[in-house]
Amino acid sequence: MTIWIGISVVVFLVLYILIMRLFFHESRALEKRIDYKNIRRWERKDSEGHGDL
């Protein structure tokens, strides 16, 4: 019984590592295509009451 738990943990870890590698690879590729000149900086608007919960 413990052998199956060990095998399932190993399979889970291998799949997790492969999926995370793919995600971070695509994330880096998207990061290169973003044009940061068109992104506006966050403007804080305290006078309008935003963030009051």
N, C-alpha and C positions, 0 to 999 in steps of 0.2 A: 504493500500500500504506500509506503513512504517513497518508494522508487518512482511511482507515478506523480507524486507531489513534486519531487525533485525535477523530473522531466518537464512537467508543466511550468514550473518556475523558470527553468532554463529557456523553454520555448517562448514564454512571455517576455523575458528579458531581451532575447534576440530580436523578437518582433518590435519591441519598444525601441530598441536602439536603431533598428533599420528605419522605422517610421520617423523618429526624431531627426535622424541624419537627412532624410529626404525633405522634411519640413524646413530645417535650417538651411539646406542648400537652396530651396526655392525662395526662402525668405531673403537670403543674400542676393539672389538674382533680381528679385523685385526691388530691393533696396537700391540697386544700381540704376534702375529705370525711373526712380522718383525724381521729379524736378522740384527741388526745395524752394526755388525762387517764387513759385506760384502759391506756396502755403503761407497763409497769414498767421502772424503771431497771435496767441491768445490774448484777448483784451479783457481785463477784469472790469466788470460793471457793478460795483457795489451799490451805486445809487439806485439801481433798478430793483434791488431786492433779490437778485439771483443767489441761490444757495441757502435761502432761509427755510429750514425744515423744522 
